[in-house]
Amino acid sequence: MASTLVATVYWGGMVLLFFFWAYGIASFALDLKNKIIPGIVRYRRGRRAEKAEAEREQERDEREQQLY
């Protein structure tokens, strides 16, 4: 009787831990998909736009210098 109770508590605890382990992995995967990866893409897009803007500004300054 006592050994079945111990086994039941053991397996119940293992199932509970497995649930939270699987939930953590799924939550991390969803965070990657919905927050982290789009944030990186947005950051890189913004950096690229800043670089293009700086190049346009530099070309405009060079043209102004050539006019004077």
Beta strands, then each sheet from edge to edge (+ up, - down):
end
